[in-house]
């Protein structure tokens, strides 16, 4: 993970949206030394309003052993759209803050007691990293910080970190047919999408979603709320637009005028619900979940014919479970200087997502192997680089794959 060591320390995790708040000598273990989470319970109880929803899941052993509070039988995996047994999630607590002040107070407790914090937005990390990857962590579920404010005159939207793309598309369209240039899945959370770059249908016309971020508010490890823009905390402004992680609570984003709500709706997966665009608001709908694995590669050249024939053969053997999505790149996205933001992959021609969905969880290993075989068919024709929002935990050389020429600048910001 990357840390920004300054008087106003903001921790950016570039591999997963994971933040570790530590005192000087506490780096050796991912488990706290306490036999239970009673101190955490006390700190949160004193710091947060009584109305704040706080869950202590029973699947964390230290919660079961507590004498100060009663744990809750709660399906943690229901908070992520990505199912599968690749990571076992056993958080100490799940907190649903209502505003930035609540987030600040949670962070202060985490810093004081040496807990790892994960910010959960839409729950669409391809590896389920919104729930963390360590034992006894703190999950900050941002879903209640979901405000959407549209300034039609200035074409600027102000969005809470828990806002999802579907409601944003619908609300922005009601204000002069405006839109953000984000992705197509209405359930995806804005904050995580933008932090990783934010590729969408309009990228070749308007750039990435992160290219249109004017300002953001984010919480540092001391629980301070920072205003981050081109002139205030400029290095963080650079890093948080494409770096893949952080703890923003609010984003100001410039909007584009584009009459394309019907197009978005048709590609949302909700268009079979009677054609009412209001379904994009996601009201009274349940977060869909999948047994899923994805991989991704960028390309700068055409794919060799014999490799195409080989991949078609592999797809036939996969019984229709595997899909490949070709994303055109280039256009205006490549006209923006590569050093403008932390997103390094602007000059490629196209990308391919390799995706596999399955129903029977007992088939996971087999289906992942089939997907990898398809992926390897086209690997040598690729640039070997990939997009952080399509993260793959099996990627060994991840720093280079996801950050390319920007590795050293991110590391220098850390130092």
N, C-alpha and C positions, 0 to 999 in steps of 0.2 A: 504494500500500500504506500501511497505517497502522502507525506505530511508537509504542510507549509509551515516552516519554523520561523515565526516572526513574532512581534509583539501582539499581533492579532492573528493567532494561529487558526487556520481553517484546514481541516484534514480532508484531503481528497483521496478516495480509494479508486485507483484506476483499473483494478481488476474486478472488484465487486463493489457495490454500494455499501461499503462496510467502514465504520469509523471506530477506531480504538482510542479511547481517552485514558491516558495513563499518567501516573506520576513518574518521576525521573528513573526509578530503578525497577519498573514493573513491566518487563517485556517477555519474561521467560515462559509464561503459561497462558493458555486461553481460558483457564478455569480460575475463578476467584478462590481465595484461601478459606473463606467462611464456609461452615457446614450447611448453611441455609441462606436464604435471601432476606432475612429479617431486617438487616440494616438498609437494604434497598427499599423494602416496603415502608420503613419508617421515613426515609428521606423523601420518597415520592408522596407519601400521605401528607407530609408537612409542606410540600412544595407546590402541589397541584390542587386546583379547585375540587371540591367534593364531587361535582358533577362529571369529572373526567372519567371516561371508561378505562379501567385498568384490569387486565386479565393475567393471572398467574397460572399458566398451564400445568396440569398435574404430570405431564410427561417429562418434566424436568425434576430430577430426583430431589434436588434441594428444596423445591417447593413442597414436595410431599412431606419433608421433614420439618417444615416450619411450625413454630408454635405461636406465631403472632397473627397468622392469617390462614385462610382456607383456600387451597388450590382449586382450580376450575377444570373440569374435564372439557377440553376444547380441542377441536381438530385444527391444528396449526396449518396443515397443508391446504386447508380450504381457502386460505388467504392468497394462494398463488394459483395462477391458471395452469402452471406447468406441474404435472404430477410425476411420479417416478421415485424410485428408491435410491437415487444417486447421492443424495445428501439427507441425513437425518436431522430434523430441526427440533431442537429442545431449548427454546428460549426461556430465560428467567421471567420475562414479563412482556406483554404486548400493551402498548399505550396508544390511546386515540386522542391526541391533542386537538384543541379547538382553534388555537391561534399560535403565533410565533412565540408568545410569552410562555406557553406550555412547553413548547419544544426547548426553549432556553432552560427552563427549570429541569427538564429531564436530562439535558446534557450536563448541567451542573452536578446532578446526582451521579451520573455516569463517570464524570471526571473525578469526583471525590472518592468513589468506591471502586474505580478501576474496572469498569464494564466496557465491553464492546457494544457499539450501537449500530443498528441497521435501519436505514430509512426505507419504508415500504410504500411505494406509490400504487401503480396499477397491478403489480404482481405479475409482470410479464417478462421478467428476466428469463432468458432461454434455459438457464440452469437453476432457476429458483433462488437466486442469490438475494432477492429482496427480503427473504427470511433469514439470511445469514448462512454461515457455513461453520460456525463454532458452537460449542455447548454453552448454555447459560448466558446468552446475549440479551440485549434489550432491543426489541423491535418497536420503532416509532411508526405506527400506521397513520399516514397523512390523509386518509380518506375524508376526514371532516374539515380539513382546510381546503375546501373545494370551490371557493368563490370564483365567479366569472364576471368581470367588469369590462364593458366594451365602450371605448371612447370613439364614436363613429366619426367625429369631426377630425381628430388627429390620427385616426386609424391605428390606435394602440389598444391592446388588450392587457389587462392585469389579471393574472390567474394565480390562485392558490396552488401549492405544490401537489395537492391531492386531486385536482381537477383532471378529469379524463377527456380524451380527444373527442368522443361522440358529443357530449354536452357542449363542448367548446365550439365544435363545428355548427351545431344547431343554433346556439345563442348568437354567435358572430354573424351568421347568415341573416338573422332577423334585424340586424343593424346595417342595412345597405348592402346586403350580399357580400359581406366581408368574410375572410377566412384566415386561418393560420396555414402554413405549408407543412403539415405534419403527415404522419402515416395514416393507414387506412383502417386499422382496427380501432373501433370506438371505445374499447375497454382499456386501452393502453393509457397509463398515467403520463401527464404532460412532463413532469419534472425529470423522470428518468429518461424519457424519450429525448428531451432536449439536451440533457447533460452528455449523452453519447453522440450527439450530432443532430439526430432527428431527420432521417431520410423519409421522403414521402413522394407522392405523385407529382408534386409541383417543384421538385428539387431542380430539374433542368431549366425551369423557368424563373424560379425565385430563390434558389439556393436551399440550404438546409434550414430546419427550424432554428437551430442554434445561431445561424447567421443573422437572424432577425431578432435576437434577444437584445433589448436596449439596456435593461438593468435587472438585477435580481437582489433579493434579500436572502442572506444565508447566516446560519448560526455557527460560530467557531467553538473551539474546545473549552473556552472559558464561559460559554453560555451567552456570549455577546452577539447581538444581531448586527451584521455588517451590511452596508449598502455597497454593492459591487457593480461598477460600470466602467466605461472607457477611461475615466479620469480618476476614479476612486477605487483603489485596489485593482489596478490594471492587469497585474499578473494573474490574479485570481479570475478576473473577467476573461482573460485568454484561456486559462486552464479549464474553467467550468463550462466552456462551450466546446464540447467534443472530448473532454477528458474522461467522461464516463462515470463520474460519481461526485458526491458532495452532500450537503444538507441544506438545500435552498428551501425557503418557505413561500416565496413569491417570485413571479417572473413578469416583467413588462416586455411585451413582444409586439413588434410592428405587424400590422395586418395587411393582407392583399385583397383587392376587389376581384372576386372570381365567382361566377355563377355556376357553381358545380356541386351543390348540395345533393342533387339527385345522383350524380356520379359517385360521390362518397357513400351515399346510402346503399347503392347497388353493390358496392364492394365491401360493405361493412359486415356482412353475414347476418344482417337483420332484415333484409329486403323480402323475406318470406312471411313477414308478420302483418301483411295486408297493405303495405305500401305507405304507411304513415311515417313521415320523416321524424315525427316526435319520438319514435322509438330510439333515436340517437341519444335522447336524454338518459336512457338506461334506467328509467324509473320502473320499479317493481320487476326488474329482470335480475336473474341470478348469474353471477360471474361464471362463464363457461370454463371447464377444466379439461385438460388433455394429457394423455400419455404421449410425450413428444420429445423429439431430439432434432436440433437444427445445426447445420454447419454452413459456412459461407466462404466464398473466395472472390477476389477482384481479378479482372482480366484486362489486358491491354492489346491482345491479339486474338485472331480467330482461333477456334478450336480445331485441331487436326481431325480430318475425316475418320481416320481409324479409331480415334478416341471417342468420337461421336457414336460410331457403330458399336463400340464396346459398352458405352454407357446405356445405349438403347437395349442391348442384350441384358445388361444387369437389371434394368428397370422391368423387363419382362419377367425376370425371376423373382421380383419383389412383390408380386401379386397386387399391384396397384396401391400399395401403402405409401410409397415414396413419391414426392413431388419435387420438381425443380422450378424455381421462380427466377426468371431473368429480369434484372433491373437495369434499364439504361442509365448510364451515368453521364458525364460530360456536360455540355450545355453551359448555362450560367454558373452552375456549381463549380466548374473548372476555371471560370474567369476570376473568381475570388482568390486572392493570393493565398498560397498554401500556409503561410505563417500568420495569417489573419486570426485564426483560432487554433485550438488544440487538435482539431480534426485534420488528419494528415492526408487523407485519401481522395484528393480532388481531381487528379489528372488521369484517372483510369477510364476505360471505355464502357465497361459494364460489370455487373456483379451477378453471381448466381447463389441463391439460397437453396440448400439441399435440406429437405424436411421430411420427417417420417412421423406418422401418427399411428397408434395402435390401440386396441381395446383391452386385450388381455395383458395384464402387467407381468404375467409369467413369460411373455414373449419379448420383454425389454431387451435382453442381451442379444437375442437373435436379430431383432429389428435394428438395433444400433449397429450391429456388424454389417447388415445389408446396406444401411445408409453409408457407412464408411467405405464400402466397396464401390458404390456409385461415385462418391466424393473423390476417391483416389484415381478413378478413371480420368478425371479432368484436372487433377491437381497439377501435373507438370506443365500444362498449357497456361496456368494462372500466374499471377504476380507473386503468389504465396502470402499476400496480405489479406486482412479481413476487417470487418466492421464490428466495433466493440458492442453495439446493441444486439448483435447476433452471436453473443459470446459462447465459446465452446471450452468447457473445463478440461478437455483432453488435449488442448493445444499447449505443448511444452514451451515453445519459444514465444509466449504470449506478448511480452513487452514489444518485441520487434513486429510481430504480426499485427497488433492493434494500434501501435503508436509510431512505427516507421521512423521517420526523421525527427519526430518530436520527443523521442525518449529523453535525450539529454537535457532539453529545456525543462521538461517536467521534473527530472531528477534535480536539476539546479534550483528549481523553485522549492523543492523539498528541503534542500540543504541551505 
